[in-house]
Amino acid sequence: MPYHASVFTHELPQCPRCLQSLRDLHETCRFCDFTFEQSQTRFPFEPPALERFIDPESQLVPKVRAALNRRVEGLERTFSGLAFCHALVSLPQEADPREFGFWLINSAPLPSDKEAKEKEKRQRTVLLVYDRRGRRASLTVGYQLDPILTDAKLRALLEQANKSPAHSAGDFLKQYFLSLTTTLQDSLFDAQERSRLVYKEPA
């Protein structure tokens, strides 16, 4: 279903280390001294485009990828206006998947030349990072989704996805999509109801 723009509000970026709000993307966090520039140093390579599946090691075999693609298409139809990206990577042990997600969602080029439209798309993106080497996962969302998909909800979503044994990236993603659908349905319904209190539909 489509969601009225009043559901989404622009929020300040969050520090990926301590989760405090940053007044600006390039501000030094006053709580833990994290900076966006640190993440650029930690991941000193050209970021890939924010696509549906970022899979440099071809972790998904074609049959599994096609099935997962259909699931994402269903999510995009159900949750109009949102974008879903999945980075399946092998990170160094010292690298934090959350920092990687923060760096990627803010640095990655968008696969379109329609700048204004794609900038809004970035702000409504749900980015999953799955670290194959460390069997770790993190979720990063665009700034317009921060008030809706809070950190507590994202943690609960990942915990639910981890309950089922995941022997591969494909196994993990299948369980993740089930948890994500439920979380989005509940969270966006609540946000839609709250927005109706301050937005009156035209007659």
C-alpha positions as CSV (number, residue, x, y, z in Angstrom):
1,M,0.0,0.0,0.0
2,P,1.2,3.6,-0.6
3,Y,2.1,5.6,2.5
4,H,1.4,9.4,2.7
5,A,4.5,11.6,2.9
6,S,3.5,12.7,6.4
7,V,4.4,9.3,7.6
8,F,8.1,10.0,6.9
9,T,10.1,12.7,8.6
10,H,13.7,13.6,8.1
11,E,15.8,12.7,11.1
12,L,19.4,13.5,12.0
13,P,22.0,10.8,11.2
14,Q,22.9,8.4,14.0
15,C,26.4,7.6,15.2
16,P,26.9,3.9,14.3
17,R,29.0,3.3,17.4
18,C,27.0,4.9,20.2
19,L,23.7,5.6,18.4
20,Q,23.5,9.2,19.5
21,S,22.2,11.8,17.0
22,L,24.7,13.7,14.9
23,R,23.8,17.3,13.8
24,D,25.6,16.7,10.6
25,L,27.0,13.7,8.7
26,H,30.5,15.1,9.0
27,E,30.3,16.1,12.6
28,T,32.5,14.4,15.2
29,C,30.3,12.5,17.6
30,R,30.5,14.3,20.9
31,F,29.9,11.1,22.8
32,C,32.4,8.7,21.3
33,D,34.5,10.8,18.8
34,F,33.4,8.8,15.8
35,T,33.6,10.6,12.5
36,F,32.4,9.7,9.0
37,E,35.9,10.3,7.7
38,Q,37.1,7.5,10.0
39,S,34.8,5.1,8.3
40,Q,36.1,6.2,4.9
41,T,39.6,5.4,6.1
42,R,38.5,2.0,7.5
43,F,37.0,1.1,4.1
44,P,39.4,2.8,1.7
45,F,37.8,1.6,-1.6
46,E,35.2,2.7,-4.1
47,P,31.8,1.9,-2.6
48,P,29.5,-0.2,-4.9
49,A,26.2,1.2,-6.1
50,L,23.2,0.7,-3.8
51,E,21.5,-2.1,-5.7
52,R,19.1,-4.8,-4.6
53,F,21.9,-7.3,-4.0
54,I,25.5,-6.4,-3.6
55,D,27.2,-9.8,-3.9
56,P,30.9,-9.5,-4.9
57,E,31.7,-13.1,-4.0
58,S,28.6,-14.6,-5.7
59,Q,27.3,-16.1,-2.4
60,L,23.8,-16.5,-4.0
61,V,23.5,-19.1,-6.6
62,P,21.2,-18.1,-9.5
63,K,18.2,-20.1,-8.4
64,V,18.3,-18.7,-4.8
65,R,18.9,-15.2,-6.1
66,A,15.9,-15.4,-8.4
67,A,13.7,-16.5,-5.5
68,L,15.0,-13.8,-3.2
69,N,14.5,-11.2,-6.0
70,R,10.8,-12.2,-6.2
71,R,10.5,-11.7,-2.4
72,V,12.0,-8.2,-2.6
73,E,9.7,-7.3,-5.5
74,G,6.8,-8.3,-3.3
75,L,8.2,-6.1,-0.5
76,E,8.5,-3.1,-2.8
77,R,4.9,-3.6,-4.0
78,T,3.6,-3.9,-0.4
79,F,5.7,-1.1,1.0
80,S,5.6,1.5,-1.8
81,G,8.3,4.1,-1.7
82,L,10.8,2.0,0.2
83,A,14.0,0.5,-1.2
84,F,15.7,-2.7,0.0
85,C,19.4,-3.4,-0.4
86,H,21.5,-6.3,0.8
87,A,25.3,-6.3,1.0
88,L,26.7,-9.9,1.2
89,V,30.3,-9.4,2.1
90,S,33.3,-10.9,4.0
91,L,34.5,-8.2,6.4
92,P,37.8,-8.2,8.3
93,Q,37.4,-9.4,11.9
94,E,38.1,-5.9,13.3
95,A,35.5,-4.3,11.0
96,D,32.1,-3.5,12.5
97,P,29.2,-4.4,10.2
98,R,27.2,-1.4,11.6
99,E,30.0,1.0,10.6
100,F,30.3,-0.6,7.2
101,G,26.5,-0.2,6.7
102,F,26.7,3.5,7.8
103,W,29.6,4.1,5.4
104,L,27.9,2.3,2.5
105,I,24.5,3.9,2.8
106,N,26.1,7.4,2.9
107,S,28.8,6.8,0.3
108,A,27.4,4.5,-2.3
109,P,26.4,6.0,-5.7
110,L,22.8,5.4,-6.6
111,P,22.1,3.6,-9.9
112,S,20.2,6.5,-11.5
113,D,20.8,10.0,-12.9
114,K,17.6,11.4,-11.4
115,E,19.3,13.0,-8.4
116,A,16.4,14.4,-6.4
117,K,14.4,11.2,-6.7
118,E,17.3,9.0,-5.9
119,K,18.3,11.1,-2.9
120,E,14.8,10.5,-1.4
121,K,15.2,6.8,-2.2
122,R,18.4,6.7,-0.2
123,Q,16.5,8.2,2.8
124,R,13.9,5.4,2.6
125,T,16.4,2.5,2.1
126,V,16.6,-0.5,4.4
127,L,20.2,-1.8,4.1
128,L,21.1,-5.3,5.4
129,V,24.8,-6.1,5.7
130,Y,25.6,-9.8,6.1
131,D,29.2,-10.6,6.9
132,R,29.8,-14.1,5.7
133,R,33.2,-14.5,7.4
134,G,32.1,-13.5,10.8
135,R,28.4,-14.7,10.5
136,R,27.4,-11.2,11.6
137,A,24.6,-9.0,10.4
138,S,23.6,-5.3,10.8
139,L,20.7,-3.1,9.6
140,T,21.1,0.5,8.6
141,V,18.1,2.6,7.4
142,G,17.8,5.9,5.7
143,Y,17.1,9.0,7.8
144,Q,13.4,9.1,7.0
145,L,13.0,5.6,8.4
146,D,14.9,6.2,11.7
147,P,11.8,7.3,13.6
148,I,9.8,4.3,12.3
149,L,12.4,1.5,12.5
150,T,14.1,2.3,15.7
151,D,17.3,0.7,16.8
152,A,15.4,-1.5,19.3
153,K,13.1,-2.8,16.5
154,L,16.1,-3.4,14.2
155,R,17.9,-5.4,16.9
156,A,14.7,-7.5,17.6
157,L,14.3,-8.1,13.9
158,L,17.9,-9.5,13.5
159,E,17.5,-11.6,16.7
160,Q,14.4,-13.1,15.2
161,A,16.1,-13.8,11.9
162,N,19.0,-15.5,13.8
163,K,16.7,-18.0,15.5
164,S,16.6,-20.2,12.5
165,P,19.9,-22.0,11.7
166,A,21.5,-20.3,8.7
167,H,23.9,-22.4,6.8
168,S,24.3,-19.8,4.0
169,A,23.6,-16.2,3.1
170,G,20.5,-17.4,1.3
171,D,19.2,-19.3,4.3
172,F,19.7,-16.2,6.5
173,L,17.9,-13.9,4.0
174,K,14.8,-16.1,3.8
175,Q,14.3,-15.9,7.5
176,Y,15.2,-12.2,7.5
177,F,12.5,-11.4,5.0
178,L,9.9,-13.0,7.1
179,S,10.9,-11.0,10.2
180,L,11.3,-7.8,8.1
181,T,7.8,-8.1,6.6
182,T,6.2,-8.4,10.1
183,T,8.3,-5.5,11.5
184,L,7.5,-3.2,8.6
185,Q,3.8,-4.0,8.7
186,D,3.5,-3.2,12.4
187,S,5.8,-0.1,12.3
188,L,4.4,1.6,9.3
189,F,0.8,0.9,10.4
190,D,1.6,2.6,13.7
191,A,3.3,5.6,11.9
192,Q,0.3,5.9,9.5
193,E,-2.1,6.1,12.4
194,R,0.0,8.7,14.2
195,S,0.3,10.8,11.0
196,R,-3.5,10.9,10.7
197,L,-3.6,12.8,14.0
198,V,-1.7,15.7,12.4
199,Y,-2.6,15.3,8.7
200,K,-6.2,15.7,7.4
201,E,-6.9,14.0,4.1
202,P,-8.3,16.5,1.5
203,A,-12.1,16.2,1.0
